[in-house]
Amino acid sequence: MPGSILNRRLFLLGCTALAGCQTLPPSSAGQVRREEWGRMPDGDPVYRFTLTNRRGSSAAVMTYGAAVTSLHMPDRAGRHGEVVLGLDDFEAYRTRSRNFGTLVGRYAGRIANGRFPLDGRMVQLETGSSRHSSHGGPVGFAKRNWQGEAADNKAGPAVRFSLISADGDQGFPGTLSIQVTYCLTDDDRLALTIEATTSAPTVLNPTHHGYFNLGYDHSRPVHDHLLRVEADGFTAFGPDKLVTGEIRPVAGTALDFRVPKPIGRDIGSSEEQMRIGNGYDHCFVIRGRSGDLRQAARVLEPQSGRVLELWTTEPGVQFFTANSVDMPGRNGVPYRPHCGFCLEPQHFQDSPNRPEFPSTLLRPGQTFRSHSEYRFSTYAV
């Protein structure tokens, strides 16, 4: 929209040589650049915002799926490089993405049989061709084109996406108004704040579904990445990958990351939980009080020296190792199983049917708020 004003508080916009591209002049808050990146089938434009901080690190986030499409962070020598898996263009994301970098919702993970009780009635969700509801239904948040605008944030360049999910959307009750703000801070934190309100009682469990690989070659598995998880227990699942309601201790299992170990050490374990998932796809119960910002996980990649810490207010983090990914990725790089890992801050799967789990119920007059930070640094040899 050349010549228009976007976010009057922050922007002094002008047209650049690239049609449809708008740039914030450099400042202490870094830079935000907006460009049209594609069109939805109905003609609705898809925009991509590139955030660049004062250190030269950058994050690209598009309105479709509120998805992080690129994230460049320095290695131990100060060289910036890609640390997330992704695809080359919008059409690839629309037609064959595996939720690369998306904002998943309304409900991350599975809800058994697509049903749950709410205030004395049974809610039936859309499940598509599946038996269970997964990641918010066949047309969840990851497949929507959100509204985006640059946001004013003193910590660094930021962008805010908003979406209205109508009452009955994918079967979920209540008109939901949701916003997610991404901020790339000057100390290399990618911070996500999610807020939502509803017109009627509903359940809500959104999460960020980014795939990370901190190494130089994204065709290689992440087996040598060293992972520590601040968790003593995990939500066990049965043969159909539905949680049973049991929180099992990690001690003595392949899921014990209380002390850092290579992701690949036990990924081929014959333990039942690992065989069912064909790798890691488990929710860890993070120590500390839900609602408090605390460290959930730390990952170190030996060759590049990059370190990633996840801090979150959520009670759990889903650790997933791209077990079934097998496709060409960005720049034609072959993505194979275990080529990346996800650390998805969230509540537990199937919580609406599990009263023993922390509640995901949201009522009118309440505001859902979740805050997570992916903090990047390096270590010396």
N, C-alpha and C positions, 0 to 999 in steps of 0.2 A: 504494500500500500504506500508507494512513494508519495512523500509530501504530507502524510498524516502524522499525528502525534501519538506516540505510544508511551504510556506511563509518564505523565507530565512532570511528576516530581523528580524523575531521574534523568530523563532523556532529552537531548537536543539533537533531533534526528535530521539527517540529510541523505539524499540519494548518493550512492556510490556508483562506480562504473558498472557494477553488476546489478542489473535490474532486479528490484524486489529486495535488495540487501540493505540493511540499515545498521549503523555502527554507533556505539557510544564513544565519544572522545576519551582517550586515556585519562585515568584519574587514579587517586589512591585506592579506589575500589576495584581497579582492574577494568576490564572491557567486556561488553556484551555485543555480539554481532548476530543479527537475524537475517535469515535467507529463506526464500521459498524452496522447499526440497522435494516437492511432488504434489500430486493431487489425488484425493480420494475418488472412488468411482463416481460419486455424485458431483464431482467438481470442486469440493471443498479443499482449499489449499492446506498443505502440510508444511509447517515451518520448523526450521532447525535453528536453535540458539547455541552459539558457541561462547562459552565463558572462559576468559583468560585472566589469570591472576598476575600479580606483580613479579612472581618468580618465573613466569613463562609456562606454567602448567595450564592445561586446558581441559574442558569438558564440553562435549556437544550433546545436546538434549533436544529431541524433536517432540512436536505436539502429538503425533500418533503414538499412543500407548504411554505418553509421558516418559519416553524411553531414552536412556543414556546410550548414545550410539558410538561414542568415542571418549577415551579418557587418557590423557598423556601425562605421565609422571616421571620424574628424574630417576636415573639409576645412581649408583654410588659415585660415578664419575661426573654426575651432573647432566648427563645426556637424557633428554626427554624421549619417551617412547610409549607406545600403546600398551595399556594394561587390561583392557577388556576385549572380549570377543564381540564381533559384530559383522554387519553385512555392508555391501558397497553403496546401496541406494535404497530409497523409500520403497520401491516396488518389491524388492527382495524381502524387506521387513514385512510388507503387507501379505505376501503370498507364501513365504516359507520360513519365517522366523520361529525360533524355539524360545520365545519370550526373552530374547537377548535384550537386557537392560530395561525391561518394561516395569511399569507400576501395575502390579497384579491386584485385582479385586473384583467384586466386592469382598470375596472371601478366598484367601490364599490356601492352597491345599484342597483336601477332599472333605466333603460333607456326605456322610453315608446315605446312599439311596436317594440323594438329593432332597432329603426331608429333615425337618427338625420341629420340635414343639415350641410354640411361642404364645404366651398368655392364654393357654387353654385350647389353642387350635393347632393343627398341623400345617406347616408351610411346605408347599411342594415347589421345588426349584426346577428350572430348565437344565437338563443334563445332556441334550443332544443325543449322540449315538452311544453315550456311556451310561453305565448303571448309576454312577455316583456323580455328584457335582464336583467339578474341579476348577480351581482358579477363577471362580465367579461365573462359570457358565460358558456356553459356546461363544457368546459375544461379550466377554467381560471387559474390564477397563483397559486391558492390554491391546484391545482391538478397536478402541475408540479414538477419535481425533479430539484431543483436549483443546481448550482455549489457552493460549500462552501469552505472557507479557513479562518484560523485564521487571525485576523487583528491587526495591531499595533495601540494601542490607549492608551495614557498616563493616561486616567481617570480610566481604569480598563480593565479586560479581554474582548475581543471582537471577533466577527466572522462576516465575510462579505459573503453574498450570491449574486450571479449574475445570470441573465437569459436573453436570447435573444428571444424576441417574434417576429416572422417573420411577414412581411407585409401580411395582410389579415388574421392573426391569430384571430379566432372567429369573423371575419368580420372587425376587426379594421385595418385602414390603417397605413402604415409606419412600418418599422422594428424598434422595440423598444429595446434599451439596458437599463436594469434596475438593480440597485444594492440596497440592504438593508443591513445596518450594525447594529448589535445589540451589545451594550456595557453594561456590568454590572459594574457600578461604585463602588468605595469603600465606598460611602455613600448611597448605596442601591437604586440607580436609574437604571431602565432598559430603556436605551435610544435607540431610533430607528431613523436612518437617511436613507431616501430613496432618490436616485438620478436616473434620467433617461434622455435619449436623444432619438431622433427619426429621421428617414430618410425622413419622409414625414409628413405633418400636420395630427395630430391625437388628440384624447382626452384621458386624463389620470386622474384617481382618485383612487390610491391605499390606503389601510388602513390595520391596524393590528386588527385582529378579536379575541382577547383573551377574554375568559370568566373568571371572577374573583369571588372568594368567600373567604373573609378574615377571616372567622370563622373556627372552628375546624371540624365541621361536614358538609361535602359537599352534604349530602342528604337532608339537611334542606334548605328551601328557604332563600334568602337574604333580607327578608322583614325588618329585624331589623337593617340592615346597614343604617347609616345616610349619606345622599347625599346632597351636595350643588353643583349647576351648575352655572357657571358664564355667565348666558344668560337671556336676557329679552324677547327673541322670539324664535320660532321654525318654521320649514317648515311643514305646515299642509298638510295632504294627504286626498284623497277621499276614497270612499268605496273600491276601488281596491288597496289601499295602494300606489297609485301613487301620488307624490306631485302635488299640484295644482298651485304652483308658489307663493302662499300667505305665507307671514311670519306673523304669529299671535303672539300677546303678550301672555306670559305665565301667566300673572296676572289673578287671579281668576279661574285658571284651575288646573287640576290634574298634569299638567306639570310644576308647579311653584316650583322650587327648589332653588330659590334665597336665601332663608333661609333654613338651614339644616333641613331635615325631614326624617323619616324612608321611605325607598323605598316602603314598603308594605302599607303605610297609604292610598294611593289613587289608588293602582294598580288595585283594583276591581271597580273603578269608572264607573258609567253608562254614562259618557260623551262620545260623539260620537268618538272622537279620541282614547279613551281607549278601547272602544268596538271593533273598527276596528282592532286594534293591538293586542287585547286580553292581554293587558299589555303595557309596554313601548317599543316602537320601533320607536323612533323619533329623528330627527336631530335638535340639539339646535344650535342657532346662537351665537357664543361665542363673548363676548365683546372684544373690542380692534381691532387693525389692523391686518388683515391677513398677515402672513409673520413674524410677531413678536412673539417670544416665550413668552407665557403668560399662566396663570393658567386657565384651562377650567372646572375642576371639582375636588371635594374633597370628599372622602368616608371614613367613620369611622365605625369600627366594635366594639361594646361595650365589648364583652366578651374577645376577644383576645387583644384588645387595638391597633390593627393594623390600620394604616392610609395610604390611597393611594391618591396621588394627580396626576392628569393628566395635564401636560403642553404641549402645542403644538403651531406650527406655522400655523396650518390649520384654516379655517374660521368656521368650525363646528365640532360637536362631536355627533355621533350616539349613543344614549343610548338604549340598548336592554337588556331585562330581561329574555332571554332564554324561551320565552313564549310557544314554542312548543317542547322543549327538553323533551324526555321521553325515557330513555334507560339506560342500565348498563354502568357505567363509570369506572374510574380507580379503580383497586382492587375490582371490582364488586359493588361499591357503586352505588345505584340507583340515577340517575339524573332525576329530575322531573321539571316541569315548575317552573321557577323563582329560580332555584338552583344556578344561577350565573348571573352576569351582564357583559355586554360589554360596554366599552367606546372607540369608534372607531373614531379617529381623521380623518377628511376627508372634501372634498368639498361636496356640496349638491347634492342629487340624481337628476337625469334627467337634470342636468345643460346644456348639449348640446342642449336641446330643450327649455331652459328657459334663454333667454338673460338677464333677470332681476337678475339672480344669478351670483355670481363670476365665471369667465370663467375657464374651465378646458382644454382649447386648448393649445396644445404644438406643436411648429413648429421647423423645422430643424434649428440648430444653437443655440437653447435655451436649457437650462438645468433645468429640473424639480427638485426641492429640497423640501423635507418636513422633519421636525424634531419634534419628540415627546418624552416625558419622562414620565414614570410611576415612581413616586417618593414615596418610602416607608419610613415610620417612625412609631413611637408608641406614645401613650399618657398614662399618669399615671391616675389612678382613683382619 
